[in-house]
Amino acid sequence: MRFVLSHAGGFVPYSSHRMAVAIAADTGRSPLDVLEDFRGFYFDTALSSSPAALPTLLAFARPGHVLFGSDWPFAPTAAGQYFANGLDTGVDPGALQAVNRSNAEVLFPRLATGPVPAPPARPLAARVRQSAQRAGARLFFRLVQPGTAK
């Protein structure tokens, strides 16, 4: 099941590290594993393309997990236009195309108007580095919280 969190995920991207540490303490999971779960959500840009919020969302979300959102018809037209302009001016053209259309076509392929682009692949070195970091974090967490790990 995939979830699309509206309004850039609310405060999830901003408080994710605090929540990951708290969840890890309760479950025995590594905080990095919990963060990776949070990053697996999809996020829309409804009323969230401000210079303060958009860079944080783009830095937090997995590539391909940010989708255009407008909050129409609930938000006033002026608000929707303001945030759409923020998206148009705050993102490079390739990323803008992905947010505006390509990411949604991958998530909802039956709605695509042409061939569905492949999800972006991360380089092998980045995947190996992340795997090693997560394994190290799991080991560290088991050492400092021995009663919580399974």
VONUVEX-373576 format. One record per residue (C-alpha): residue in one letter; residue number from 1; x, y, z. Coordinates in Angstrom, 2 decimals, decimal comma. Layout:
<site type="A" seq="NUM" east="X" north="Y" up="Z"/>
...
This chain:
<site type="M" seq="1" east="0,00" north="0,00" up="0,00"/>
<site type="R" seq="2" east="1,31" north="3,43" up="-0,89"/>
<site type="F" seq="3" east="0,36" north="6,61" up="0,94"/>
<site type="V" seq="4" east="0,43" north="10,14" up="-0,47"/>
<site type="L" seq="5" east="0,79" north="12,66" up="2,35"/>
<site type="S" seq="6" east="-0,68" north="16,03" up="1,45"/>
<site type="H" seq="7" east="0,89" north="19,42" up="2,12"/>
<site type="A" seq="8" east="4,47" north="18,09" up="1,90"/>
<site type="G" seq="9" east="3,72" north="15,55" up="4,61"/>
<site type="G" seq="10" east="2,81" north="18,14" up="7,22"/>
<site type="F" seq="11" east="5,58" north="18,06" up="9,76"/>
<site type="V" seq="12" east="6,82" north="14,55" up="8,95"/>
<site type="P" seq="13" east="9,94" north="15,70" up="7,04"/>
<site type="Y" seq="14" east="10,79" north="18,25" up="9,74"/>
<site type="S" seq="15" east="10,30" north="16,04" up="12,79"/>
<site type="S" seq="16" east="11,25" north="12,72" up="11,22"/>
<site type="H" seq="17" east="14,52" north="12,37" up="13,11"/>
<site type="R" seq="18" east="12,86" north="12,98" up="16,50"/>
<site type="M" seq="19" east="10,10" north="10,52" up="15,66"/>
<site type="A" seq="20" east="12,62" north="7,94" up="14,38"/>
<site type="V" seq="21" east="14,60" north="8,05" up="17,63"/>
<site type="A" seq="22" east="11,43" north="7,70" up="19,72"/>
<site type="I" seq="23" east="10,08" north="4,84" up="17,59"/>
<site type="A" seq="24" east="13,47" north="3,13" up="17,63"/>
<site type="A" seq="25" east="13,57" north="3,31" up="21,42"/>
<site type="D" seq="26" east="10,14" north="1,66" up="21,61"/>
<site type="T" seq="27" east="10,65" north="-0,98" up="18,92"/>
<site type="G" seq="28" east="14,36" north="-1,76" up="18,88"/>
<site type="R" seq="29" east="14,64" north="-0,84" up="15,21"/>
<site type="S" seq="30" east="17,44" north="1,36" up="13,98"/>
<site type="P" seq="31" east="16,49" north="5,05" up="13,63"/>
<site type="L" seq="32" east="17,87" north="4,90" up="10,07"/>
<site type="D" seq="33" east="15,43" north="2,10" up="9,23"/>
<site type="V" seq="34" east="12,55" north="4,16" up="10,61"/>
<site type="L" seq="35" east="13,70" north="7,20" up="8,63"/>
<site type="E" seq="36" east="13,82" north="5,10" up="5,48"/>
<site type="D" seq="37" east="10,22" north="4,05" up="6,16"/>
<site type="F" seq="38" east="9,20" north="7,72" up="6,45"/>
<site type="R" seq="39" east="11,01" north="8,56" up="3,23"/>
<site type="G" seq="40" east="8,95" north="5,85" up="1,50"/>
<site type="F" seq="41" east="5,78" north="7,90" up="1,71"/>
<site type="Y" seq="42" east="4,76" north="10,00" up="-1,28"/>
<site type="F" seq="43" east="4,29" north="13,72" up="-0,71"/>
<site type="D" seq="44" east="2,31" north="16,30" up="-2,63"/>
<site type="T" seq="45" east="3,23" north="19,98" up="-2,92"/>
<site type="A" seq="46" east="-0,21" north="21,43" up="-2,09"/>
<site type="L" seq="47" east="0,32" north="24,85" up="-0,50"/>
<site type="S" seq="48" east="3,88" north="23,80" up="0,35"/>
<site type="S" seq="49" east="6,14" north="25,17" up="-2,37"/>
<site type="S" seq="50" east="7,51" north="27,99" up="-0,27"/>
<site type="P" seq="51" east="11,24" north="28,79" up="-0,17"/>
<site type="A" seq="52" east="11,32" north="27,39" up="3,38"/>
<site type="A" seq="53" east="9,32" north="24,16" up="2,92"/>
<site type="L" seq="54" east="10,15" north="22,97" up="-0,59"/>
<site type="P" seq="55" east="13,93" north="22,49" up="-0,18"/>
<site type="T" seq="56" east="13,34" north="20,50" up="3,01"/>
<site type="L" seq="57" east="10,80" north="18,25" up="1,29"/>
<site type="L" seq="58" east="13,04" north="17,65" up="-1,73"/>
<site type="A" seq="59" east="15,99" north="16,85" up="0,53"/>
<site type="F" seq="60" east="13,93" north="14,43" up="2,64"/>
<site type="A" seq="61" east="11,72" north="12,53" up="0,19"/>
<site type="R" seq="62" east="13,02" north="9,68" up="-1,91"/>
<site type="P" seq="63" east="13,60" north="10,57" up="-5,55"/>
<site type="G" seq="64" east="10,33" north="10,13" up="-7,41"/>
<site type="H" seq="65" east="8,18" north="10,54" up="-4,31"/>
<site type="V" seq="66" east="7,18" north="14,20" up="-4,66"/>
<site type="L" seq="67" east="4,00" north="14,90" up="-6,63"/>
<site type="F" seq="68" east="2,29" north="18,11" up="-7,71"/>
<site type="G" seq="69" east="-0,62" north="19,17" up="-5,52"/>
<site type="S" seq="70" east="-2,70" north="22,36" up="-5,53"/>
<site type="D" seq="71" east="-5,37" north="21,91" up="-2,81"/>
<site type="W" seq="72" east="-7,96" north="22,97" up="-5,38"/>
<site type="P" seq="73" east="-10,90" north="23,62" up="-4,82"/>
<site type="F" seq="74" east="-10,38" north="24,16" up="-1,08"/>
<site type="A" seq="75" east="-7,64" north="26,79" up="-1,15"/>
<site type="P" seq="76" east="-8,27" north="30,24" up="-2,55"/>
<site type="T" seq="77" east="-7,13" north="30,60" up="-6,18"/>
<site type="A" seq="78" east="-4,52" north="33,18" up="-5,19"/>
<site type="A" seq="79" east="-2,95" north="30,78" up="-2,68"/>
<site type="G" seq="80" east="-2,83" north="27,96" up="-5,21"/>
<site type="Q" seq="81" east="-1,20" north="30,23" up="-7,77"/>
<site type="Y" seq="82" east="1,34" north="31,56" up="-5,27"/>
<site type="F" seq="83" east="2,54" north="28,07" up="-4,35"/>
<site type="A" seq="84" east="2,45" north="26,83" up="-7,96"/>
<site type="N" seq="85" east="4,72" north="29,77" up="-8,84"/>
<site type="G" seq="86" east="7,03" north="28,79" up="-5,98"/>
<site type="L" seq="87" east="7,33" north="25,33" up="-7,46"/>
<site type="D" seq="88" east="7,99" north="26,73" up="-10,94"/>
<site type="T" seq="89" east="10,78" north="28,98" up="-9,71"/>
<site type="G" seq="90" east="12,25" north="26,83" up="-6,94"/>
<site type="V" seq="91" east="13,00" north="23,58" up="-8,79"/>
<site type="D" seq="92" east="15,30" north="22,79" up="-11,71"/>
<site type="P" seq="93" east="13,46" north="21,91" up="-14,97"/>
<site type="G" seq="94" east="14,14" north="18,15" up="-14,82"/>
<site type="A" seq="95" east="12,89" north="17,84" up="-11,26"/>
<site type="L" seq="96" east="9,93" north="20,09" up="-12,10"/>
<site type="Q" seq="97" east="8,86" north="17,75" up="-14,92"/>
<site type="A" seq="98" east="9,11" north="14,82" up="-12,52"/>
<site type="V" seq="99" east="7,06" north="16,57" up="-9,81"/>
<site type="N" seq="100" east="4,47" north="17,87" up="-12,27"/>
<site type="R" seq="101" east="3,92" north="14,62" up="-14,14"/>
<site type="S" seq="102" east="6,52" north="11,84" up="-14,35"/>
<site type="N" seq="103" east="6,45" north="10,83" up="-10,68"/>
<site type="A" seq="104" east="2,65" north="10,52" up="-10,79"/>
<site type="E" seq="105" east="2,83" north="8,42" up="-13,98"/>
<site type="V" seq="106" east="5,15" north="5,97" up="-12,24"/>
<site type="L" seq="107" east="2,84" north="5,82" up="-9,20"/>
<site type="F" seq="108" east="-0,35" north="5,61" up="-11,31"/>
<site type="P" seq="109" east="0,75" north="3,97" up="-14,60"/>
<site type="R" seq="110" east="-2,79" north="3,45" up="-15,86"/>
<site type="L" seq="111" east="-3,21" north="7,23" up="-16,02"/>
<site type="A" seq="112" east="-0,03" north="7,80" up="-18,05"/>
<site type="T" seq="113" east="-0,45" north="9,18" up="-21,55"/>
<site type="G" seq="114" east="2,64" north="7,44" up="-22,92"/>
<site type="P" seq="115" east="5,26" north="4,92" up="-21,87"/>
<site type="V" seq="116" east="5,82" north="4,99" up="-18,13"/>
<site type="P" seq="117" east="9,32" north="6,13" up="-17,21"/>
<site type="A" seq="118" east="11,37" north="3,80" up="-15,05"/>
<site type="P" seq="119" east="11,79" north="4,88" up="-11,43"/>
<site type="P" seq="120" east="15,15" north="6,54" up="-10,86"/>
<site type="A" seq="121" east="17,85" north="4,05" up="-9,88"/>
<site type="R" seq="122" east="20,40" north="4,96" up="-7,25"/>
<site type="P" seq="123" east="24,05" north="4,25" up="-8,01"/>
<site type="L" seq="124" east="25,46" north="1,02" up="-6,60"/>
<site type="A" seq="125" east="27,99" north="2,87" up="-4,43"/>
<site type="A" seq="126" east="25,18" north="4,88" up="-2,78"/>
<site type="R" seq="127" east="23,15" north="1,72" up="-2,13"/>
<site type="V" seq="128" east="26,14" north="-0,09" up="-0,61"/>
<site type="R" seq="129" east="27,02" north="2,93" up="1,55"/>
<site type="Q" seq="130" east="23,43" north="3,21" up="2,81"/>
<site type="S" seq="131" east="23,29" north="-0,51" up="3,55"/>
<site type="A" seq="132" east="26,53" north="-0,32" up="5,54"/>
<site type="Q" seq="133" east="25,30" north="2,75" up="7,44"/>
<site type="R" seq="134" east="22,04" north="1,03" up="8,34"/>
<site type="A" seq="135" east="23,84" north="-2,14" up="9,45"/>
<site type="G" seq="136" east="26,20" north="-0,06" up="11,61"/>
<site type="A" seq="137" east="23,29" north="1,87" up="13,09"/>
<site type="R" seq="138" east="21,45" north="-1,37" up="13,89"/>
<site type="L" seq="139" east="24,52" north="-2,76" up="15,64"/>
<site type="F" seq="140" east="25,09" north="0,48" up="17,58"/>
<site type="F" seq="141" east="21,44" north="0,61" up="18,62"/>
<site type="R" seq="142" east="21,56" north="-3,00" up="19,86"/>
<site type="L" seq="143" east="24,62" north="-2,16" up="21,92"/>
<site type="V" seq="144" east="23,10" north="0,92" up="23,57"/>
<site type="Q" seq="145" east="19,58" north="-0,56" up="23,90"/>
<site type="P" seq="146" east="20,25" north="-4,29" up="24,42"/>
<site type="G" seq="147" east="16,82" north="-5,08" up="25,86"/>
<site type="T" seq="148" east="14,86" north="-3,73" up="22,89"/>
<site type="A" seq="149" east="16,45" north="-5,55" up="19,94"/>
<site type="K" seq="150" east="15,13" north="-8,87" up="18,71"/>
